[in-house]
Amino acid sequence: MPALMWFRNDLRLHDNAALTWAAKRGPVVALLIDEPAPSPARPLGAAATWWREQSIRALAADLGRRGVPLLRRRGDARTVLPELCDSLGVDAVSWSRRYHEPLRDIDAEVKATLRDRGIDVASHPGFTLVEPWEVTTKAGDPFRVFTPFSEAARLQVRDDAPLPIPDLSGADVEPDELGEAPSPAWATGLAEHWAPGEAGARKRLEEFMGEISSYGADRDVPAQDATSHLSPHLASGDISPREIWAAAEEALDTPGPDGTLPPADDVEKFRDELLWRDFAWHRLFYNPELHRVNVRRQFDHFDWAWRDGELAEASAGGRDPRLPRDSSEQWLEHLGAWRSGTTGISLVDAGMRELWHTGYMHNRVRMVVGSFLTKNLGIHWRHGEEWFWDCLVDADPAANAFNWQWVAGCGDDAAPYFRIFNPEAQAKRFDPHGEYIATWVPPLDPAMPAEPIVDLKHSRRAALDAYGEVKAHKNETPPAGT
Ligand SMILES: Cc1cc2nc3c(=O)[nH]c(=O)nc-3n(C[C@H](O)[C@H](O)[C@H](O)COP(=O)(O)OP(=O)(O)OC[C@H]3O[C@@H](n4cnc5c(N)ncnc54)[C@H](O)[C@@H]3O)c2cc1C
C-alpha cells in the first residue's frame, strides 16, 4: 500500500526524517496542500511565496526523477487528507512537525482522524535544531533570554549524521501538473540573486563553508558577502538546520583555500546565529501572537503611529505597488518614504532598496532600518514587520516578529529601547567606504528628497522622551507562557 508524505516547510529529500519514514513504509506519494492560514498564522508574503513556488518545482523535479508523484491540493487539511487517503488506499502518512500554535492544532486533529481510520501516522522533527519544548530552564520553564537558552540548546543538538536521501519508489499515481512557477514583474531582481530549492541550498552551503573563516570579522559589514545567505533556504526547508550545523562541525577540520583551518570562534559564532533562529521559534511556540502583541506589555502604552489594515489599503494587500504616499498624515508619508527607500538617510535607503530589489537585507542594516522606523519616525514596529513579511524571501513567522520586537525594545531579551542606532554613525563604522550605499543609492538620484525626512538628533530626543512615559508601566503582566 502507498505511503503519503505531506511536504510543508521541508521541501527537500536530504535529512528529511518524515520522508525516510514514508520510504520505508512502501511506494511513496508526495503531497502539498495550499491551506487557508488560520489566525494568528498568516498567508505567506509575496516574496516568500515566489520562493516557495520555485522550491516546489525543484522538489517536484527531484521526486519525478525518482518516480515519486507529487500531488497538489487546495483546502483544509482536515478534509483534504482523509479524503485523499481513502481514494488512494494509503495506510501510512508522514510529515515534519510545525510549531505555530494554530497549525499544531490542525496537525493534531488530522492525526487523530487518520488514526481513527486505522492509518499509521508519524510526525518528525526537522525544522529546528531542537524542538521548542525540548529546552527548558532548571525549573522546567521556557527561556526568555538567549544566552542560557543557547547554552542549554547546544547540549541537545543531536550529533548523529544527517540523513541521506532515502531509497525511494513511487506509487502508481499520476502526478499533478504544476506548470511554470508564477513570476511577477517585480521578481526579476529576486531571480537574479537566488537559486531556490534543495540543489541551490546545498551549493550555497558548500560555498559558504569554504569562506567561513571570515564570518566573525566581516559578518557585520554589508558590502562584504560574508554571511551564509541560507535564511530563505531554511525558511522553506530546502535544507535542514542540522545539516548546516553538521557542515560547520566538518568545516572545523577542513582547511580553507589558503590551507589553514577556520578559527573555531568563527564557526561557533555562526552556529550561535542558527541558535538565534531556534530561540525565535522557542519564543513563538509559547507566544503565537508574537507578530502582533508586545511581549513587554508596558509598550502597549507607547504612542507609536499605527493604523490597522494600512498595508492592505496602501498596496492592495501585497507587495505592489511600493510607492511613497501623499497623505494628510505626515507619518503615513514617512512610512511610504521608508518603504521606498527615499528618506534621505543613505544607509536606511540603501537597505530598503536592497530589500525591494533582492528580497533580502543584510542583518546589520535590518537593525538600522528597524530602529529608524520605530524610534526616529515613531511608527509602530508592526508596520515594519508587515512590510518585511511581504518583501523578504526569508520571511519567517518567528524570526521576523521576534527581531522586530527586539529592535523596537518591546521583545524578549530585546535591545533596550534607549539604544537608538544612529544610521550615519552606523554607515561610517560598517560601510566606511560607502560601497554598500553606492550599490543601492546612485549619487544623484532624483527620487531623493532635498533634505532627510527627519532630523536625527531631534527625533532621537523625542523618542527618548516618549519612552520616559512608558517606563512608568514597567510591572504589567506579560502574556501567557512567557
Ligand atoms: C528587523 C529584523 C527582521 C528579521 N526578519 C527575519 C526573517 O523574517 N527571517 C529570517 O530568517 N531572519 C530574519 N532576521 C534575522 C537576520 O537578519 C537574518 O536571519 C539574516 O540576515 C539572514 O542572512 P544569512 O542567512 O546570511 O545569515 P547568517 O549570518 O549566515 O546566519 C545563519 C542563519 O542563522 C539564522 N539567523 C541569523 N541571525 C538571526 C537572527 N537575528 N534571528 C533569527 N535567526 C537568525 C538565519 O537562519 C541565518 O540564515 C531579521 C532581523 C531583523 C533585525
PDBQT file of the ligand as one rigid body, heavy atoms in Angstrom, charges set to zero:
ROOT
HETATM    1  C1  LIG A 501      14.046  43.548  11.865  1.00  0.00    +0.000 C 
HETATM    2  C2  LIG A 501      14.598  42.176  11.505  1.00  0.00    +0.000 A 
HETATM    3  C3  LIG A 501      13.785  41.266  10.837  1.00  0.00    +0.000 A 
HETATM    4  C4  LIG A 501      14.280  39.985  10.513  1.00  0.00    +0.000 A 
HETATM    5  N1  LIG A 501      13.452  39.101   9.847  1.00  0.00    +0.000 NA
HETATM    6  C5  LIG A 501      13.920  37.847   9.567  1.00  0.00    +0.000 A 
HETATM    7  C6  LIG A 501      13.083  36.901   8.889  1.00  0.00    +0.000 A 
HETATM    8  O1  LIG A 501      11.924  37.156   8.555  1.00  0.00    +0.000 OA
HETATM    9  N2  LIG A 501      13.622  35.676   8.610  1.00  0.00    +0.000 N 
HETATM   10  C7  LIG A 501      14.908  35.332   8.973  1.00  0.00    +0.000 A 
HETATM   11  O2  LIG A 501      15.331  34.215   8.695  1.00  0.00    +0.000 OA
HETATM   12  N3  LIG A 501      15.686  36.198   9.650  1.00  0.00    +0.000 NA
HETATM   13  C8  LIG A 501      15.246  37.438   9.949  1.00  0.00    +0.000 A 
HETATM   14  N4  LIG A 501      16.064  38.319  10.610  1.00  0.00    +0.000 N 
HETATM   15  C9  LIG A 501      17.370  37.830  11.138  1.00  0.00    +0.000 C 
HETATM   16  C10 LIG A 501      18.581  38.027  10.226  1.00  0.00    +0.000 C 
HETATM   17  O3  LIG A 501      18.641  39.338   9.728  1.00  0.00    +0.000 OA
HETATM   18  C11 LIG A 501      18.609  37.046   9.061  1.00  0.00    +0.000 C 
HETATM   19  O4  LIG A 501      18.393  35.733   9.514  1.00  0.00    +0.000 OA
HETATM   20  C12 LIG A 501      19.976  37.079   8.366  1.00  0.00    +0.000 C 
HETATM   21  O5  LIG A 501      20.252  38.377   7.903  1.00  0.00    +0.000 OA
HETATM   22  C13 LIG A 501      19.959  36.102   7.207  1.00  0.00    +0.000 C 
HETATM   23  O6  LIG A 501      21.152  36.181   6.483  1.00  0.00    +0.000 OA
HETATM   24  P1  LIG A 501      22.152  34.949   6.474  1.00  0.00    +0.000 P 
HETATM   25  O7  LIG A 501      21.408  33.702   6.138  1.00  0.00    +0.000 OA
HETATM   26  O8  LIG A 501      23.275  35.326   5.588  1.00  0.00    +0.000 OA
HETATM   27  O9  LIG A 501      22.600  34.903   7.983  1.00  0.00    +0.000 OA
HETATM   28  P2  LIG A 501      23.875  34.229   8.689  1.00  0.00    +0.000 P 
HETATM   29  O10 LIG A 501      24.593  35.308   9.396  1.00  0.00    +0.000 OA
HETATM   30  O11 LIG A 501      24.636  33.409   7.743  1.00  0.00    +0.000 OA
HETATM   31  O12 LIG A 501      23.218  33.335   9.821  1.00  0.00    +0.000 OA
HETATM   32  C14 LIG A 501      22.917  31.949   9.633  1.00  0.00    +0.000 C 
HETATM   33  C15 LIG A 501      21.469  31.696   9.930  1.00  0.00    +0.000 C 
HETATM   34  O13 LIG A 501      21.171  31.996  11.278  1.00  0.00    +0.000 OA
HETATM   35  C16 LIG A 501      19.845  32.496  11.386  1.00  0.00    +0.000 C 
HETATM   36  N5  LIG A 501      19.889  33.845  11.962  1.00  0.00    +0.000 N 
HETATM   37  C17 LIG A 501      20.875  34.754  11.854  1.00  0.00    +0.000 A 
HETATM   38  N6  LIG A 501      20.565  35.872  12.562  1.00  0.00    +0.000 NA
HETATM   39  C18 LIG A 501      19.355  35.644  13.119  1.00  0.00    +0.000 A 
HETATM   40  C19 LIG A 501      18.509  36.400  13.953  1.00  0.00    +0.000 A 
HETATM   41  N7  LIG A 501      18.830  37.630  14.389  1.00  0.00    +0.000 N 
HETATM   42  N8  LIG A 501      17.338  35.865  14.325  1.00  0.00    +0.000 NA
HETATM   43  C20 LIG A 501      16.969  34.630  13.925  1.00  0.00    +0.000 A 
HETATM   44  N9  LIG A 501      17.740  33.867  13.136  1.00  0.00    +0.000 NA
HETATM   45  C21 LIG A 501      18.915  34.364  12.738  1.00  0.00    +0.000 A 
HETATM   46  C22 LIG A 501      19.266  32.540   9.983  1.00  0.00    +0.000 C 
HETATM   47  O14 LIG A 501      18.513  31.377   9.780  1.00  0.00    +0.000 OA
HETATM   48  C23 LIG A 501      20.507  32.552   9.110  1.00  0.00    +0.000 C 
HETATM   49  O15 LIG A 501      20.309  32.012   7.839  1.00  0.00    +0.000 OA
HETATM   50  C24 LIG A 501      15.598  39.619  10.908  1.00  0.00    +0.000 A 
HETATM   51  C25 LIG A 501      16.405  40.552  11.582  1.00  0.00    +0.000 A 
HETATM   52  C26 LIG A 501      15.916  41.819  11.866  1.00  0.00    +0.000 A 
HETATM   53  C27 LIG A 501      16.805  42.779  12.616  1.00  0.00    +0.000 C 
ENDROOT
TORSDOF 0
